[in-house]
Amino acid sequence: MSESNSNQASMLGGRAQYAKGYVEETIGNATGSKEWQQSGKKDTQEGISEMKAANQQRTGEPAASGIGGKIEQVAGQAAGCEGMEKEGLVRQEKAAK
């Protein structure tokens, strides 16, 4: 697997982990389940960490991605990572063209 493919897989994996955590935490909040809330927060943080690591390894231009870009933007906002947030916006703009 080339570096860009493994990098892409890591970014996709991070997005999936973040989305999973978001859903878990939302369910926990709706049901009052502390276990779901904690599991969701943990998965969300793991997803953010994986996306940050993939972002640091990146060497090329961000690819167009509407949904992926939005997830990256939101994850960047949540993590306080301005670079992820901006790159998510760039991806969304490219996908809109």
Number of C-alpha atoms within 10 A of each C-alpha: 6 7 11 14 10 12 20 17 13 19 24 18 16 27 24 18 22 28 18 18 24 21 17 23 25 17 15 18 14 11 11 12 14 12 12 20 22 15 17 25 20 18 23 27 20 17 26 25 18 19 27 22 15 20 18 11 12 15 10 7 9 16 16 18 19 18 14 20 26 18 22 31 24 19 27 21 15 14 16 11 16 14 16 24 21 16 20 26 23 21 22 23 14 14 15 10 6
